[in-house]
Amino acid sequence: MATMRHQTAAQKTNVRRSRPAAACMARAARLSALVLSAVAVVTSLAPAAALAETSSWSTRATTPPSKPRAAVPTTKPAKPKGRQRTQPDAKRKRTTRAPAAPAKKSPQATKARKPTVSGTPTKPGTVSALAQDAYTAFDLGKYLTALRMARQAAAAGDAQAHTLIGRIYAGGHGVPRNDVIAGRWYARAARLGDKQAAFAYGVMAATGKGVIKNLKIAADYFRLAARSGHVLATYNLALIYARTRSDKNDIKRAALLFDRAAQAGHAPAQYDLGTLYALGSGVERDVKKAAHWIGRAARAGHPPAQLEFAIMLWRGRGVGKDRKQAVGFFQKAA
């Protein structure tokens, strides 16, 4: 989505004649891209829920790597050389082989399910003492210890212990990476009321990672997290409304959600909200409000907004003409 915006704004600098119709179509196209890539999981490994910095799970290496476990030999022991004495056929004992255990099938991507929040012994947002110890062990790189403690806390109904188990499997920390298992634990944690898990499962459902891709289910989980004040879930839900537009009110819902995330300081939401004001899509057209929100996103360091705001300053559209300041934003966006 960011690339499409960058290209559209860059092309405007070389156009001498304004083409409002083409510009509106290009900007509308930019809103249709859903930026929901998920390359990692939570930004913070602390027990308390932490907010990510982009609509995807960003990675921040804050814990020392765990010590590598000793490799287990997989080769069979070599047979002794030379001829071996064997018993006569009459005296040779008959042995029978035990039936081989059935091979375990690797878990496949499961169908995403709608969230159903259920009660939990611990209050949402709180962490039990055992879960605290599990997160501490995780921070120290003792992943298997963290997994064992988290399982015990999860058995007692701790929501964030479920989330930590999902985090361990999603990142392959001390165990083979398995998005399917991670998704199951995130879904359970979301049903217990953990907003980070709801956001994580929403990203998985939106991208088809570990579960079958389903934007409707993703929206349900983003909505669940957004109700708890998760800014990125709010933003991603707005993106889904802006993309799908199942009815004429979806773009208005998207505008409201963009506004909520923008008020919370999320730069991409500020840029998208400004774009809606520039287009008059979902909101009444207002070039001054468009310049205001795009300018806030530009000052927050959002490159597409910096380029767009530079053009607005250069032409004096919605803001006083200031070509010296425009050059500065052009340089920042480069």
JOSUL-V390904 format. One record per pair of residues at least 24 apart in sequence whose C-alpha atoms are under 6 Angstrom apart, sorted by the first residue. I is the first residue (numbers start at 0). GAP is how many residues later the second one is. Records with the same first field share a line. If there is no record, write none. Layout:
I->GAP + GAP
//
This chain:
0->29 + 32
4->25
5->298
8->299
31->211
46->88
54->177
62->76
63->77
64->76
65->75
108->71 + 101 + 102
109->101
110->100 + 101
111->99 + 100
113->103
114->76
115->75
116->74 + 75
117->73 + 74
119->37 + 72
120->36
123->69
130->30
142->31
143->30
158->30 + 33 + 35
161->27
162->26 + 34
178->31
179->30
194->30
197->27
198->26 + 34
230->30
234->26
250->31
251->30
254->27
266->30
269->27
270->26 + 34
286->31
287->30
290->27
302->30
305->27
306->26
//
